[in-house]
Amino acid sequence: MSEPEFSARGVGIARWLRSLTRAGEVRIEDGRLALLTSYGSEIDSAPVGAVRAGRPWFARADEAVATVNGTRYRLTLHRNGDARADDHEASEEPGRFLAALKRAAGRR
């Protein structure tokens, strides 16, 4: 197996108001995006070309939204799993995720 293009642990994953995990993992590897629980079980996955993601205006600095297989997920990405990161550090992680997703999908 190759090294993942992006991996973030300690990610809060929710289907809007319903929390699925508070310490999950988001991984982009071999052209696929995978959302995993803290135990490593797959919540959802899809080819990166089929995933839509962004940062809506109403999201906090550490949040991104991803639509995977028609289901919208709210991702709370903390720097290195640290929920106490300040706003500037917190805002970098969603940007890294979105950039990695675009690179993996071949979009510039």
C-alpha positions in Angstrom: 0.0 0.0 0.0 1.2 3.5 -0.8 1.4 6.4 1.6 -1.9 8.3 1.9 -2.0 11.7 0.1 -3.9 13.1 3.1 -4.7 11.7 6.5 -6.2 13.5 9.5 -7.1 11.8 12.8 -9.2 13.1 15.6 -11.8 14.4 13.1 -15.4 14.9 14.2 -17.7 13.4 11.5 -21.4 14.2 11.6 -24.4 13.9 9.3 -25.5 17.4 10.2 -26.9 17.2 13.6 -26.1 13.5 14.2 -22.6 12.9 15.3 -21.1 9.7 13.9 -17.7 9.9 15.6 -15.8 12.6 17.5 -12.4 11.1 16.9 -12.6 9.6 13.4 -10.2 9.7 10.4 -10.3 11.3 7.0 -8.0 9.6 4.5 -7.3 10.2 0.8 -5.4 7.2 -0.6 -5.2 5.6 -4.0 -7.7 7.9 -5.5 -10.4 7.4 -2.8 -11.7 9.4 0.1 -12.5 7.3 3.1 -14.3 8.5 6.3 -13.4 6.1 9.2 -14.5 5.8 12.8 -12.1 5.9 15.7 -11.9 2.1 15.5 -11.0 2.1 11.8 -14.5 1.0 10.5 -15.5 2.7 7.3 -18.4 5.2 7.6 -18.4 6.0 3.8 -15.9 6.1 0.9 -15.9 7.1 -2.8 -13.6 7.9 -5.6 -12.3 11.5 -5.2 -13.7 12.5 -8.5 -17.2 11.8 -7.2 -16.8 13.7 -3.9 -17.9 17.4 -3.5 -16.3 19.3 -0.7 -16.0 22.9 0.4 -16.3 25.4 3.3 -19.7 27.0 3.4 -20.0 30.6 4.8 -21.8 29.4 7.9 -19.1 26.8 8.9 -16.6 27.4 11.7 -12.9 27.9 10.9 -12.1 24.2 11.6 -15.0 22.8 9.6 -15.5 21.5 6.0 -18.5 19.9 4.3 -18.1 16.8 2.0 -20.8 15.1 0.0 -19.9 11.4 -0.4 -22.3 9.1 -2.3 -25.1 11.7 -1.9 -24.7 12.0 1.8 -23.5 15.3 3.3 -21.0 15.1 6.1 -19.8 17.9 8.4 -16.1 17.4 9.1 -14.5 19.1 12.1 -10.7 19.0 11.4 -8.4 19.9 14.2 -4.6 20.3 13.7 -3.1 17.0 14.7 -6.3 16.0 16.5 -5.9 19.0 18.9 -9.4 20.5 19.7 -7.7 23.3 21.5 -5.9 24.8 18.4 -6.4 28.5 18.0 -8.5 29.8 15.1 -5.6 30.4 12.7 -4.2 26.9 13.2 -7.7 25.4 13.0 -8.4 27.2 9.7 -5.4 25.6 8.0 -6.5 21.9 8.3 -9.7 22.2 6.3 -7.7 24.1 3.6 -5.1 21.3 3.5 -7.9 18.7 3.2 -9.6 20.6 0.3 -6.3 21.1 -1.5 -5.4 17.4 -1.2 -8.8 16.4 -2.5 -8.4 18.6 -5.6 -4.9 17.3 -6.2 -6.0 13.7 -5.9 -8.9 14.3 -8.3 -6.5 15.9 -10.8 -8.1 19.4 -10.5 -5.9 22.4 -10.1 
